[in-house]
Amino acid sequence: MSPFISGVGVILSLSLRQRVRTRSWYILLAVFVALILIVTVLLSFALYGFGSVDNGAAGVYSTVIYFVLLLGTLVAPALSGNAINGDRDAGTLATTQVTLITTGQLIVGKFLSAWITALAFLAAAIPFLVYAALAGQLRASTIIVSIVVLAVELGVVAAVGVGLSGLLSRPLFSIVVTYLVVAALSVGTIIAFTLGGLALQTTATQTASYGMEYDSSGKIISCSEPEEYDYQTPRFDLFWGALAANPYVILADAVPTTYDSNDQPTDLFGYFKLTTRMAQIPQDYGYANTCVVGEFDQYPDSPTARSVMESTTPSWAVGLATYLVLAGALLIGAWARTKTPAAKLSRGSRIA
């Protein structure tokens, strides 16, 4: 084993032992398991009998995954936001830095400890995920991709907390800033998307004519004159990129979509993906509702969910890349802020 990995292991072991010694950690996990159990039972009864092949088990699985992400983003900042400056306040950081442990080993060990702690929530939810996966006969790609992306996002939150705890001196301030970063990614991106689309509107034109008289079979005998009028429509298609940094959108966009017989999604991942993908389609083209004598009323056809997915651009890779760059930059900043100049000091005079 290399010296670097050995040093990281020491820091990781010490940090994890500090966490598991407290009774509050086990109480928190127990509360989380109870909440997951309640959500799983209620969703199983609520979604059962809707006519789906899996009786709603796919919806249960996606909801549990999102619940783990929600709680992980709520708890991880508190567990990682004081990883370094908390030790500085306790007086243990300086003691660690005068040992053979390097700053890089310290940062990586603290990050892995915070990440593993966040992953404990995912591990606690495994029985419920297995139940939903087996009941819904989910594809292996759906299970693997959703768990991997969820784990990466929890790791990013842990890295943000550890990075800010190294950059900022006050533990409380670094925890609050970590929560603000998570809120900006989760809620701020939605606010920016909504306000941007509403602020920048464009004029669209609708042309329509309607049936005036009908025969006994319901076919049109005469039509009204075509009418044309303008209306204002938001330009959400110009701001959909803001959603690429949203953790819930990234998770939904990365998971392969499963469709039912009507080409509609079968789980929460698919519906989230459909909503965000539809935002890419510009709404300024207007539409026409044309009346034709001898035919029934014709209405513009709405595109199916599958056609929307296939005609729009995935954004999850860009979002994950942005997350990794953010996490890496903060960890590097924490390393630069925390490193000591001990290696630059002279060795001293040798006594003759």
C-alpha positions, 0 to 999 in steps of 0.5 A: 500500500502506498504511503498516500493511501495509507495516510488517507486511510488513517484520516478516514478511519479516525473521521468515521469513528468519530461519527459512529460514536455518537448516538444521534447518528443511529437515531438519524438513520432510524428516522430515515428508515422509518420515513422510507418505509412509510413512503414505500407503503403509502406509494405502493397502495396509492399506485396499485391498480392504476393499470400499469404492468408493474402496479406502480413499483417503478414509481415507488423506486424512482420516488425512493431514489429521489427521497434519498437524494433529498435527505442526502442534500439536507444532511450532507452539508451539516456532516461535511461543512465543518470537516476541517475548520471544526478540527481547527476550532477543536485544536486537533487540526494542528496536531494532525498537521505536525505528523507525517499526514500531508495536507492532500491526505487530510483533504481526501480523507475528510472528503471520503469520510463525508461521502461514505457518511452520505452514502449510508442513507443510500445503503439504508434504503437498499431493502426498499429499492430491491423490493421496488426493483423486483416488483417492477421488474426494472431494467438493470440499466435503470437501477445502475445508472440511478444509483451511480448518479445518485452516489456521485451527486452525494459525493459532490455535496460532500466535496462542496462541504469539505472544500468550504470548510477548508476555505472558510474559518468559521464552521457555522458560516461554512455549513450555512454557505454549503446549504446555500450552494445546495439550495442554489443548485436545487431551487435557484436553477428552477427560479432562474429558469422560470423568471428568465422565461417569463421575463423574455417573451415573444409574440406568436400567431394562431390561425384558426377556423371552426365548424359552423354546421354539422351533419347527422354523422358529425361531419362539418358542413360549413366553416367559419372564416379563418381568424388570426390573432397574436398572443404572448408566450414565454421563451423557456427554450432560451433558459433551459440550460439553467436546469442542467445544473439541477441535481434532480434534473441530472438524475432524471435525464441520465436514467434511461426512460421506460415507456408504456404502451402509449409511449408515456413514462412509467416512473418519476424519472421519465416525467421529470425528464419529459418536463425539462425536455419540453422546455427546449422546444420553442413555443413562438411558432404559433399553431393552426386549427384548420376547418375542412368541410366533409371531415370531423373537427381537427385539432393539433396533435400533441407530440408523444413523450417518446418523440419529445425525448428523441428530438431534444438534447440530453443535458445530464453529462454537462451538469455532472461535468459542472458538478465535478469541476465545482467539487474539484475546485473547492477541494483544491482551494481547501488544500491551498488554504490548509497546507502548512509551510513546514516543508519550507522551513530550514532543518536547523543547525547541526550541533557540533 
